[in-house]
Amino acid sequence: MESSRAKGAEAEAYALKYLQQHGLILITQNFYSRFGEIDLIMRDKESLVFVEVRARKKSISDGIESISISKQRKLVKAANYYLVKLGRDIACRFDAFIIDGQGNFQWLKNIIVL
């Protein structure tokens, strides 16, 4: 039986490949800070994209629902920290990439509106 960490890494690899095929460029993967983790930080034209990847056994909606308000706040704080470290004011957005147990997936753009 595959561990949840291994499933998560596999989902991130799949998401990364898919997003790269759609023109996004990887900046960093698994950015950790005291505020939380960001799975993928990518560039889409002139914007930074902070991507939360979720793999769920059941449905895509389970993955979407798992991105709680608390998780959203952590993502925003971690992203703000990253932007401060970057030292630049740049347009950004928050996306989610959800994969279910049957291999179906959905890329949701702008999941957090600031």
DAFENWO-V93361 format. One line per field, one symbol per residue. psi: psi as a letter, one per 20 degrees, with the letter a starting at -180 (. if undefined). A space follows every 50 residues. Layout:
psi: ???
This chain:
psi: ppqhgggghggggggggghhhkiqppgqqlopriiaqpgpprpodjqqpo pppppqgerhhggghimrggggggggghgggghghhkqoqqrrprqoppr ijjqrpopqlhpp.
